[in-house]
Amino acid sequence: MDKARKMDYSKYEIYDFDNSSAFNMSSGYKERSYKTHWHSYGEIILVGPGDTNVFKVNQSTYKLVEGDFVIAWPMEMHAIVDADRKDSLVMQFSNAFLNTLFDLQRIMHIYRNLHVICINTHPELAEKLRKVTMQMRDIFFSGGANRELKCCMLLMEFMLILDEHREELSPELNLNSQNAYEDDVMRRMMMVTDYIKNNLTADDLSQGAMAEMAGISRDYFSRIFKNITGMNYSKWLNMIRMEKATELLSHNNMTLTEVAMYSGFKSIPSFNRVFHDEKGMAPGEYRTLFVEDK
């Protein structure tokens, strides 16, 4: 029994970025493209100059201009199709970093569907984020003492600025900007979502059961959940299962059946269908991409 508990891959594991760091920044690549890939850490790109800057996140393709931002949250498929990589800036941050504070968890929870910030539609926001990014660049490439700590503090400021513009971004996030919730309600929702992430193989993860856990009615839970996440409960639950599945696919010693089971999918056909709908490919193909990228 003790051995079985230790091997419970359904737990929502957190992996350190690069095994040691919470933050990394890079630039100066000659190649204009980078193949479709994924990793357990998040990535933010400040788009460089040039007439052609094409990026892809999950199944959406974006044609961007200098000063735009691309955000790929942890474990999302993304690629640089054709873009300036010499003068663009790439910031990478660990999933563990996002889980250090309640507010960072909340921000990622709300902004999970936001993948681009365009300077033409959000000039003030993009400029604020650019200034913070330039500060991170100067600190990181200086190689001075405590550069990681300083960059992480600025990354928090980046996320805070993003959240301060939530009302402006609400149409893109499909959020109802008329609804604002107290910290107590947000903490209840985060408590429930954390429980789900850590118990994907639980017998009952129904919306009714989670509403009861949060201490609110099912209808109110459904309404809050949609307003906070921009998606209904079942779609969000499948997204979390997909996150876990993509993480487990990096373990070559696990069969696809085991990956499906420990991610909370009740059947292989269901797992394959949801995976293909979300990623546009079969789980086995996705695993191959991870191995090639490594």
KOLLO-774573 format. One record per residue (C-alpha): x negated, y, z; chain; residue number from 1. Coordinates in Angstrom, 3 decimals, always signed. Example, Ala and Ser with C-alpha at 12.3 -4.5 7.8 and 13.67 -1.06 7.14 Angstrom:
-12.300	-4.500	+7.800	A	1
-13.670	-1.060	+7.140	A	2
***
This chain:
+0.000	+0.000	+0.000	A	1
-2.805	+2.428	+0.890	A	2
-4.523	+1.653	-2.396	A	3
-1.295	+2.316	-4.301	A	4
-0.979	+5.724	-2.682	A	5
-4.511	+6.635	-3.703	A	6
-3.717	+5.713	-7.303	A	7
-0.555	+7.823	-7.526	A	8
-1.283	+9.758	-10.709	A	9
+2.079	+11.518	-10.458	A	10
+0.496	+14.068	-8.138	A	11
+0.026	+17.442	-9.803	A	12
-3.756	+17.463	-9.728	A	13
-5.775	+20.654	-9.985	A	14
-9.138	+20.594	-11.736	A	15
-11.875	+23.182	-11.252	A	16
-12.827	+25.104	-14.385	A	17
-16.132	+23.769	-15.700	A	18
-16.459	+21.852	-12.398	A	19
-17.900	+24.907	-10.680	A	20
-16.538	+28.264	-11.849	A	21
-13.197	+30.043	-11.724	A	22
-13.978	+32.523	-14.508	A	23
-15.918	+32.574	-17.762	A	24
-16.251	+35.042	-20.639	A	25
-17.754	+34.662	-24.108	A	26
-18.119	+36.472	-27.432	A	27
-20.317	+36.663	-30.528	A	28
-19.253	+33.559	-32.461	A	29
-20.042	+33.593	-36.191	A	30
-17.386	+31.058	-37.212	A	31
-13.958	+32.551	-37.894	A	32
-11.914	+29.548	-36.819	A	33
-11.683	+26.984	-34.055	A	34
-9.642	+23.796	-34.327	A	35
-6.477	+22.996	-32.407	A	36
-7.376	+21.954	-28.867	A	37
-6.279	+22.163	-25.237	A	38
-7.844	+22.243	-21.792	A	39
-6.834	+22.445	-18.137	A	40
-7.900	+26.085	-17.793	A	41
-6.199	+29.183	-19.182	A	42
-7.560	+31.466	-21.888	A	43
-7.043	+35.131	-22.788	A	44
-8.420	+36.597	-26.023	A	45
-8.819	+40.300	-26.764	A	46
-8.515	+40.353	-30.551	A	47
-11.415	+41.855	-32.494	A	48
-11.463	+44.009	-35.678	A	49
-10.741	+42.961	-39.237	A	50
-7.787	+42.674	-41.592	A	51
-7.118	+39.016	-40.766	A	52
-6.626	+37.724	-37.236	A	53
-4.437	+34.626	-37.107	A	54
-3.946	+32.566	-33.935	A	55
-1.731	+29.652	-32.995	A	56
-0.328	+28.736	-29.564	A	57
+1.724	+25.568	-29.345	A	58
+3.797	+25.618	-32.560	A	59
+3.896	+29.400	-33.062	A	60
+1.509	+31.276	-35.370	A	61
+0.672	+34.940	-34.760	A	62
-0.870	+37.487	-37.164	A	63
-2.487	+40.097	-34.928	A	64
-4.577	+43.257	-35.068	A	65
-7.502	+44.643	-33.114	A	66
-6.518	+45.387	-29.519	A	67
-3.832	+42.704	-29.282	A	68
-4.065	+39.981	-26.634	A	69
-3.512	+36.231	-26.958	A	70
-2.649	+34.189	-23.861	A	71
-2.881	+30.396	-23.765	A	72
-1.831	+29.150	-20.346	A	73
-3.418	+25.974	-18.916	A	74
-2.814	+22.815	-20.987	A	75
-1.271	+24.590	-23.969	A	76
-2.253	+23.691	-27.532	A	77
-3.960	+26.589	-29.276	A	78
-6.234	+27.347	-32.208	A	79
-8.009	+30.202	-33.940	A	80
-6.827	+29.842	-37.524	A	81
-8.784	+32.699	-39.090	A	82
-10.001	+35.633	-37.013	A	83
-12.951	+37.748	-36.007	A	84
-14.794	+35.834	-33.286	A	85
-17.939	+37.949	-33.285	A	86
-16.425	+41.009	-31.628	A	87
-13.438	+39.420	-29.882	A	88
-13.638	+38.639	-26.170	A	89
-12.587	+35.283	-24.727	A	90
-11.781	+35.017	-21.010	A	91
-11.201	+31.632	-19.409	A	92
-9.839	+31.084	-15.912	A	93
-9.202	+27.960	-13.870	A	94
-5.800	+26.516	-13.092	A	95
-7.000	+26.320	-9.484	A	96
-7.465	+30.100	-9.469	A	97
-3.809	+30.659	-10.389	A	98
-2.727	+28.450	-7.514	A	99
-4.642	+30.423	-4.882	A	100
-1.885	+32.988	-4.254	A	101
+1.896	+32.878	-4.265	A	102
+2.091	+35.985	-6.461	A	103
-0.226	+34.488	-9.095	A	104
+1.892	+31.327	-9.161	A	105
+5.005	+33.462	-9.536	A	106
+3.512	+35.480	-12.397	A	107
+2.492	+32.388	-14.353	A	108
+5.911	+30.899	-13.622	A	109
+7.660	+33.921	-15.123	A	110
+5.280	+34.668	-18.005	A	111
+4.712	+31.088	-19.164	A	112
+6.401	+31.775	-22.504	A	113
+4.460	+34.989	-23.171	A	114
+1.589	+34.322	-25.589	A	115
+0.859	+37.659	-27.268	A	116
+0.779	+41.300	-26.210	A	117
+0.751	+43.558	-29.266	A	118
-0.774	+47.009	-29.119	A	119
+1.764	+48.344	-31.647	A	120
+4.803	+47.334	-29.569	A	121
+3.276	+47.764	-26.083	A	122
+0.573	+50.447	-26.515	A	123
+0.407	+51.591	-22.885	A	124
+0.292	+48.050	-21.508	A	125
-2.292	+46.876	-24.065	A	126
-4.526	+49.854	-23.313	A	127
-4.391	+49.246	-19.562	A	128
-5.265	+45.578	-20.081	A	129
-8.081	+46.503	-22.480	A	130
-9.688	+48.804	-19.894	A	131
-9.636	+46.054	-17.253	A	132
-11.028	+43.581	-19.798	A	133
-13.894	+45.947	-20.641	A	134
-14.713	+46.199	-16.941	A	135
-14.833	+42.403	-16.738	A	136
-17.069	+42.305	-19.809	A	137
-19.556	+44.802	-18.384	A	138
-19.721	+42.999	-15.044	A	139
-19.892	+39.477	-16.459	A	140
-22.610	+40.099	-19.036	A	141
-24.687	+42.170	-16.613	A	142
-25.454	+38.960	-14.734	A	143
-25.442	+40.804	-11.420	A	144
-24.656	+39.440	-7.970	A	145
-21.074	+38.361	-7.229	A	146
-20.053	+38.752	-10.881	A	147
-17.564	+35.869	-10.678	A	148
-15.906	+37.315	-7.581	A	149
-15.690	+40.774	-9.163	A	150
-14.274	+39.367	-12.408	A	151
-11.671	+37.331	-10.513	A	152
-10.594	+40.475	-8.673	A	153
-10.191	+42.231	-12.024	A	154
-8.322	+39.235	-13.413	A	155
-5.880	+39.646	-10.521	A	156
-5.521	+43.291	-11.546	A	157
-4.886	+42.125	-15.129	A	158
-2.047	+39.888	-13.902	A	159
-0.688	+42.641	-11.652	A	160
-0.562	+45.112	-14.561	A	161
+1.245	+42.484	-16.620	A	162
+3.820	+42.031	-13.875	A	163
+4.314	+45.769	-13.450	A	164
+5.547	+45.830	-17.066	A	165
+8.008	+42.961	-16.609	A	166
+11.062	+45.046	-17.461	A	167
+9.407	+46.207	-20.685	A	168
+8.562	+42.593	-21.588	A	169
+11.849	+41.055	-20.449	A	170
+13.360	+40.781	-23.976	A	171
+10.367	+38.705	-25.098	A	172
+10.546	+36.600	-21.952	A	173
+14.324	+36.133	-22.306	A	174
+14.728	+37.411	-18.767	A	175
+17.707	+39.306	-17.437	A	176
+16.072	+42.499	-16.215	A	177
+19.185	+43.343	-14.209	A	178
+18.371	+40.573	-11.756	A	179
+15.705	+41.139	-9.103	A	180
+15.244	+38.652	-6.303	A	181
+13.870	+39.051	-2.820	A	182
+10.651	+37.292	-1.847	A	183
+12.677	+34.816	+0.242	A	184
+14.580	+33.646	-2.841	A	185
+11.394	+33.519	-4.916	A	186
+9.637	+31.505	-2.219	A	187
+12.503	+29.024	-2.112	A	188
+12.302	+28.614	-5.867	A	189
+8.531	+28.226	-5.748	A	190
+8.879	+25.686	-2.952	A	191
+11.216	+23.657	-5.138	A	192
+9.035	+23.918	-8.239	A	193
+5.933	+22.950	-6.234	A	194
+7.813	+19.937	-4.877	A	195
+8.726	+18.886	-8.408	A	196
+5.146	+19.266	-9.641	A	197
+3.913	+17.054	-6.799	A	198
+6.686	+14.457	-7.029	A	199
+7.357	+13.852	-10.700	A	200
+8.170	+10.176	-10.054	A	201
+10.743	+10.940	-7.341	A	202
+14.096	+9.166	-7.687	A	203
+16.181	+12.333	-7.779	A	204
+14.940	+15.532	-9.380	A	205
+18.373	+16.590	-10.514	A	206
+19.363	+20.246	-10.466	A	207
+21.895	+19.522	-7.735	A	208
+19.280	+17.899	-5.503	A	209
+16.863	+20.776	-6.014	A	210
+19.577	+23.347	-5.274	A	211
+20.284	+21.533	-2.012	A	212
+16.578	+21.579	-1.173	A	213
+16.506	+25.339	-1.793	A	214
+19.573	+25.804	+0.405	A	215
+21.711	+27.464	-2.259	A	216
+24.646	+26.405	-4.419	A	217
+24.065	+24.554	-7.684	A	218
+25.603	+27.347	-9.796	A	219
+23.535	+30.045	-8.083	A	220
+20.392	+27.920	-8.425	A	221
+21.067	+27.448	-12.143	A	222
+21.562	+31.182	-12.689	A	223
+18.458	+32.184	-10.714	A	224
+16.350	+29.534	-12.387	A	225
+17.296	+30.702	-15.878	A	226
+16.690	+34.354	-15.007	A	227
+13.296	+33.656	-13.414	A	228
+11.883	+31.185	-15.938	A	229
+13.706	+32.185	-19.117	A	230
+14.810	+28.585	-19.669	A	231
+17.327	+26.140	-18.257	A	232
+16.341	+23.632	-15.600	A	233
+16.156	+20.529	-17.797	A	234
+13.923	+22.265	-20.356	A	235
+11.616	+23.518	-17.602	A	236
+11.434	+20.055	-16.020	A	237
+10.409	+18.566	-19.365	A	238
+7.761	+21.288	-19.691	A	239
+6.280	+20.344	-16.293	A	240
+6.340	+16.677	-17.221	A	241
+4.558	+17.598	-20.430	A	242
+1.903	+19.505	-18.480	A	243
+1.270	+16.440	-16.364	A	244
+1.268	+14.149	-19.379	A	245
-1.293	+16.281	-21.218	A	246
-3.535	+16.256	-18.158	A	247
-3.270	+12.474	-17.802	A	248
-4.014	+11.959	-21.486	A	249
-7.577	+13.070	-20.747	A	250
-7.975	+9.801	-18.778	A	251
-8.857	+7.248	-21.437	A	252
-8.430	+4.407	-18.959	A	253
-4.680	+5.069	-18.758	A	254
-2.280	+3.580	-21.291	A	255
+0.385	+5.761	-22.898	A	256
+2.999	+3.807	-20.935	A	257
+1.251	+4.699	-17.666	A	258
+0.986	+8.353	-18.738	A	259
+4.716	+8.429	-19.453	A	260
+5.595	+6.742	-16.154	A	261
+3.397	+8.920	-13.942	A	262
+4.718	+12.040	-15.693	A	263
+8.263	+11.125	-14.714	A	264
+9.628	+10.025	-18.094	A	265
+12.084	+7.165	-17.792	A	266
+11.269	+5.559	-21.143	A	267
+8.606	+5.560	-23.847	A	268
+11.056	+6.722	-26.577	A	269
+12.064	+9.683	-24.400	A	270
+8.414	+10.514	-23.732	A	271
+7.491	+10.328	-27.422	A	272
+10.480	+12.430	-28.485	A	273
+9.892	+15.227	-25.968	A	274
+6.155	+15.207	-26.640	A	275
+6.589	+15.487	-30.385	A	276
+9.214	+18.234	-30.043	A	277
+6.872	+20.263	-27.836	A	278
+3.470	+19.584	-29.421	A	279
+4.351	+18.607	-32.972	A	280
+2.428	+15.350	-32.739	A	281
+2.422	+11.973	-31.008	A	282
+0.743	+11.540	-27.568	A	283
-1.980	+9.370	-29.102	A	284
-2.872	+12.089	-31.620	A	285
-3.002	+14.649	-28.826	A	286
-5.400	+12.443	-26.835	A	287
-7.629	+12.156	-29.897	A	288
-7.827	+15.961	-30.145	A	289
-8.964	+16.179	-26.524	A	290
-11.679	+13.563	-27.054	A	291
-12.910	+15.306	-30.219	A	292
-12.969	+18.681	-28.475	A	293
-15.040	+17.304	-25.606	A	294
***
